[in-house]
Amino acid sequence: MIDVGIRLPEATLAALKAVAAECDSTVGQIVREAIARDLYRRQRAKTSDRTDERLVAPLRALLADDLAYARDWPDLMRRLAVKGFLLREAGGGIVLCRSPGGQRLCKGSELGYSYSRLLARFGAPMPGTDGLPSRRNHPSPPYRIAGPAGIARPVPSGRPGD
């Protein structure tokens, strides 16, 4: 180990000494463990999946009227296509993509128009979706062994068609 000197307020050092005495440890051990926990937490922290605001702000301005004044899904899709964009279902929401190419740009909610907001406004799910969260993240239904032959059967999800 390498010695590292740190400066602490007297009250902090007194509190560390009290904790060390209770735990039959040393101030150094408590500080090392606290640093290790903090480093572990930082390494495991989720990174934000939010799109860079420098990209979203111009898109929000460019598409504001189209998103605000579209009468229904087909009208919104036409408006976006004219400007070189399209919407796709993704993880229970929608994402704005380039057209052609399909490069994901940002979430609909980052533009101020979540899928649930547009769904409520248009009164119908986006064409090509069933209006339910995407099942792409769960490609196989859960199975259980049932029947005398031990045949694997899908567990009903309660959705129509299951």
RABELHU-V298558 format. One record per pair of residues at least 6 apart in sequence whose ideal C-beta (glycine too) atoms are under 7 Angstrom apart, sorted by the first residue. I is the first residue (numbers start at 1). J is the second residue. D is the distance in whole Angstrom. If there is no record, write none. Layout:
i-><I I>
j-><J J>
d-><D D>
This chain:
i-><16 16 17 19 20 20 20 50 51 51 51 55 55 56 56 56 59 59 59 59 60 60 62 63 63 66 66 66 67 67 70 70 72 73 73 73 73 77 77 80 80 81 84 84 85 85 85 85 86 86 87 87 87 87 88 88 88 89 89 89 90 91 91 92 92 93 93 93 93 93 94 94 94 95 95 95 95 96 96 96 96 97 97 97 98 108 108 119 119 125 141 141 141 142 143 143 143 143 144 144 145 146 156>
j-><27 30 27 30 26 27 30 110 105 106 110 105 106 106 110 111 96 105 106 111 111 112 83 83 111 76 79 80 111 113 76 79 122 122 124 126 127 86 87 86 87 99 98 99 96 97 98 99 97 99 94 96 108 126 94 95 97 126 129 134 134 134 137 133 134 107 108 109 114 115 108 115 126 104 106 107 108 105 106 108 111 103 104 105 105 114 115 125 131 131 154 155 157 155 152 153 154 155 153 155 152 153 162>
d-><5 6 6 6 6 5 6 7 7 4 6 7 7 5 5 7 7 6 6 6 5 7 7 7 6 7 4 6 6 5 4 6 5 6 7 6 5 7 7 6 7 6 6 6 6 7 7 6 5 4 5 6 7 7 7 5 6 6 5 6 7 6 7 3 6 6 6 6 6 4 4 5 7 5 7 5 7 5 5 7 7 6 5 6 6 6 6 6 7 3 4 7 7 5 5 7 6 7 7 5 6 5 5>
